[in-house]
Amino acid sequence: MSASDTMAIRMTGVVKTFGAVVANRDAFLDVAKGEIHALVGENGAGKSTLMRVLAGMYAPDAGAVLVDGRDVTGWKTQDAIAAGVGMVHQHFMLVPTLTVAENVILGMEPRKGMQVDLHRAVIEVESLCKKCGLHVDAKAKVADLSVGEAQRVEILKALYRGAKILILDEPTAVLSPPEVRDLWTVLRALKADGGTVVLITHKLDEVIAVSDSITVMRGGMTMSRFATEGTTPRDIARAMVGRDVQLHLDAQGDADSWVAPASVESSAAPVLRVTNVSVMSDRGTRAVNELSFEIRPGEILGIAGVEGNGQTELLEAIAGLRHVQSGRVQLASHDFGTRSVRERADLGLSHIPEDRHRRGLILDYSIAENLILGRQHHFGSFGALDTARIDTNAAEQVQRFDIRPAMPSLPARALSGGNQQKIVIAREMGREFSVLLAAQPTRGVDVGAIEFIHAQLRAARDAGKGILLVSADLPEVLALSDRIAVMYGGRFVTVLPAAQCTAEQLGPYMTGAAV
């Protein structure tokens, strides 16, 4: 049997450019049939572009693409779907107002005469759910689903169209640990059924846990390919970045680069005080329930918990993006009351939102413009912007936060998800602030960037800033925090010194078992 007979995917010499930006240069990828293959690399390494070439979204400028031994170079998306190649994107492409079944069948609707047969659609989707182990209510509206359930719908869409090669771009970025475990079960079942999976992820523990082989990209090029067995996260990180990277966890889950936090001066006045605050969710239920806490200068208060327990609503209320139903929020001596987002920022509040597309960026604005978003009044006068100052600020922040490509005139849309996240972090941490709300600050960024962001957060704390950290990555919360609060059902069910916490100790609180 020839090598081509055993390869589901073979890409050789792929080049893809967008104007002056070279996304792929001489990239190659070999994925065997019936394996789970991890595609890793720094932000902007060209991973997503290479997969979009495979999925027919982009035509390569040079190189060849073979699927199941057939040359498909330059094919279209519909060709890829017809051939059984499906891609689940990092940012979901669902219609919120439609049901699960309606989203899954969109474009391939079963018909009864001239009408769409919705009854049959529900039966087909329910059958597919059962077969694949993807549990979701086929009749539920997508707008009412959790993030994990929405991702299952995206996978169901691909499988409904007959996907035998499934590409997943950062699939666990917004999933809770139980949802991640469910996803691994699904991927292993697909593999057992003869399917092939390409997994793009920055989480090296996931690479080790679920993949059979690994391809590493850097600077648009393929650097290496190796078997997962016998490989460590450090090996992968070194191949990705080109140097040793100080991971915040080793493979056993022990703190590896944890730095003991500076002692917090207990007599210092709080920089942030939240008193009996209640906040409503978008569904009209109480998401935050009479919550009170304080953060002092030089302290990181980490919030652990399964997503959906009020963390999002709490940070949005403090930031001024959501109405506080009752209670009080104070920044030092300032009562926020009905102060606007801009007024809160001018008083020293910075906010890294959890959803960079919805809350953090205007994708069609340039990098330079996004770096002053919400602060335009500091970069001009009498309604006119000072372009020289904007350009100087952009050049400084692009260099300091290693935003790639280093072209401030590019629209944010042209950047990888991780580099988009760097724009938000640069804007919020590259200015004067006294309190930082950091929601999922390292979501979707590579190991080198995580190392840098962690260092920035620690430096801000050591400079006397107060930081409220929310992260679905429990090891990150454990590594960075001075105190850890576990949020469940809109309340803090326990608050403990981080030095006394372990993941095993916090787990029962996060699931409500210890409440």
Disulfide bonds with the S-S distance in Angstrom:
none
